[in-house]
Amino acid sequence: MKQKLYDEVLKFMLDNEITCEETIHQCDHVIISALDFIETLFHIVKADLPNGEIED
């Protein structure tokens, strides 16, 4: 799983041309792409998440 997560993070960074922290904050396309990215990460780890609602 660790390798899958790393691969997805690297793919996201490369696909969105993220080369520094400022790119994350200044480019709207990064924020838009983040939704699909988070969904992809969810599918990788969902088997390890608790069932039901997560409490604070």
C-alpha positions, 0 to 999 in steps of 0.5 A, spaced: 500 500 500 505 504 501 508 504 494 501 505 491 500 511 495 507 514 493 506 512 486 499 516 486 502 522 490 508 522 485 503 522 479 499 528 482 505 532 483 508 531 476 501 531 472 499 538 476 507 541 475 507 542 482 515 544 483 514 548 490 509 550 495 507 556 492 504 552 486 499 548 490 496 555 493 496 559 487 494 554 481 486 553 481 487 547 477 491 543 483 485 545 487 480 542 482 485 536 481 485 535 488 478 532 489 479 526 484 486 525 488 483 524 494 478 520 492 483 515 489 487 515 495 481 513 499 480 507 494 487 505 496 486 505 504 478 504 504 479 497 507 483 499 513 478 505 515 474 504 520 466 502 518 461 508 520 463 515 522 469 517 524 469 521 531 474 526 533 
